[in-house]
């Protein structure tokens, strides 16, 4: 399921990044890598805010739609 459809407040695991290699590298450098646990904090107007490790990150809807997770 895409990250933007994750239940709020529930820790989920990233399973796949559907993006070209340069975008995947950028996301991995930000902490969004396959196997990483994240928590959806907010989803409004397509954009999402997620908790990654000890920080928060905002992603636009297109980027969030390409990050697939398992609950």
C-alpha positions in Angstrom: 0.0 0.0 0.0 1.3 3.5 -0.7 2.6 5.5 2.2 -0.1 8.2 1.8 -2.7 5.5 2.6 -1.1 4.3 5.8 -3.1 4.6 9.0 -2.1 7.7 11.0 0.0 7.1 14.1 0.9 3.5 13.3 4.5 2.5 12.6 4.9 0.9 9.2 7.9 -0.5 7.3 9.0 0.7 3.9 8.9 -2.2 1.4 9.6 -0.6 -1.9 10.6 2.7 -3.4 9.1 3.3 -6.9 11.3 6.0 -8.3 14.3 6.4 -10.5 17.8 5.7 -9.1 18.7 9.3 -8.3 15.4 9.9 -6.4 15.9 6.5 -4.5 19.4 7.6 -3.5 18.1 11.0 -2.3 15.3 9.3 -0.2 17.8 6.8 1.3 20.1 9.7 2.3 17.1 11.3 4.1 16.4 8.0 5.9 13.6 6.7 3.8 15.1 3.3 2.8 13.6 -0.2 2.3 13.3 -1.7 5.7 13.1 1.6 7.6 10.2 2.1 10.0 8.2 5.3 9.7 5.0 6.7 11.2 2.4 8.8 9.2 1.7 11.8 11.3 -0.5 13.8 8.9 -2.0 13.6 5.4 -3.6 16.7 4.0 -4.2 17.7 0.4 -2.1 14.8 -0.9 1.0 15.9 1.1 2.1 13.8 4.1 4.2 14.4 7.2 6.1 11.3 8.5 8.2 10.6 11.5 11.5 9.0 10.4 13.9 8.0 13.2 13.8 11.0 15.5 12.8 13.6 12.9 9.9 14.6 10.8 9.7 15.0 7.1 7.1 16.4 4.7 6.6 14.8 1.3 4.4 15.8 -1.6 1.6 13.4 -2.7 3.5 12.2 -5.8 6.5 11.2 -3.7 4.4 9.6 -1.0 2.5 7.6 -3.6 5.8 6.0 -4.8 6.7 4.7 -1.3 5.1 1.4 -0.6 4.8 0.1 2.9 3.6 -2.9 5.0 1.6 -2.3 8.2 
